[in-house]
Amino acid sequence: MIYLDNNSTTRVLPDILDAMLPYFSTAFFNTTTLAGALYDVARPLSEARERVAELIDCSAEEIILTSGATESNNWVLQSIARHSLRQTGKCHLVVSAIEHPSVLQVASYLAETEGRVEVDLAPVSCEGVIDLAALRDLIRPDTALVSVMLANNETGVIQPVAEAAALAKEINQDCLVHSDATQAVGKITLSLNDNLRDVDFLSLSGHKFHGPKGIGALFIRSGVDLAPYLYGGGQQGGARPGTENPALAAGIAKAAEIATMHLDDRRLESLRSSLEAALCALGVTVLGGGARRLPNTSLLLFEDLDSEMLIHRLAEADFATSSGSACTSGSDSPSHVVLAMGINYSSASGALRISLSHETTQNEVSEFIDVLKPLAQSLKKP
Ligand SMILES: Cc1ncc(COP(=O)(O)O)c(C=O)c1O
């Protein structure tokens, strides 16, 4: 199979698998036991925190390992909302309209079930970039949290998170800022010590940069309080209890180390440009094509075509692609991201996402173009 769906998940690279294997077999011990201490099975956990911290330029003490970005996002939104409700009896959250469901659905769950939680959605431009002027109007002196993703999973459009965070702090210096950086981490250079210094919480996930599924992290800025989301044992200082998983930690540590060699990948960007140029003749629009994007992602909008049908036919020809979010594909309703960009409901079902990795070759892209062109022509609605 030619795999062009790397924003949904990535292949665990052989070196990463090798780093994990001993912790499933010879060194399988619980980190809290004597055997665990003798075999030093806690080492991959501290290595994971160190390597992840290097990747996003923060300190290892600011990293807590989680089961992935869904957990990290839930943790931040739910804990902040509960804290604000306890402190002030109300809570105001602002999240962007193009967030992943693991932010949007938590926000709407909180608004529905926790009395006095108000949620405002910040709109985006037709290029899929958050509208900072509209965001400014939504943030209030009592806003508890602003959450804006670093890069969108469907379009790859990079969001002005540093500007959004500075704006939030300007309006309310106590307002906390969260960024779901799941798609950006491992693809572009990020610095929580530099341009992202106003960001308090940042979520990421190992399986988006060739690590294993089931492990991610939450950055919590030093000095910022976040009540635990899970309660239990004292692991990770009680911040995130639960038996630690050295194998997954060894995997994310190695994945983070390898990812530092593939940031801001110019080869991928030119591969993506060649793909988009070749498809222009088919009347395809590149959604967010005028904005700054991750180097690997292309969201193509086909006129008069249902992309679900195209994705199935591509899969039969051994090409893995998707219509956008892994969580919404397969459902009948068009993507909330495409709709938020002002594309009308009937056209929105023509979106096809191609997401490359540093493993993708020019030959694979050329083969894909050769198969896609006639398929797309044959599936056009009359
Ligand atoms: C932007 C974004 N946030 C969150 C997630 C969820 O990540 P995880 O699979 O680690 O829970 C994804 C996965 O598709 C994503 O793309």
The ligand as a Gaussian input file, in Angstrom:
#p B3LYP/6-31G(d) Opt

LIG

0 1
 C       -5.215000      17.913000      16.095000
 C       -5.442000      16.627000      16.819000
 N       -5.697000      16.653000      18.127000
 C       -5.905000      15.529000      18.825000
 C       -5.857000      14.295000      18.234000
 C       -6.089000      13.053000      19.060000
 O       -4.859000      12.451000      19.330000
 P       -4.723000      11.010000      20.016000
 O       -4.951000      10.030000      18.921000
 O       -3.330000      10.972000      20.543000
 O       -5.712000      10.937000      21.110000
 C       -5.604000      14.208000      16.852000
 C       -5.625000      12.898000      16.158000
 O       -6.090000      12.769000      15.044000
 C       -5.375000      15.411000      16.131000
 O       -5.116000      15.394000      14.826000

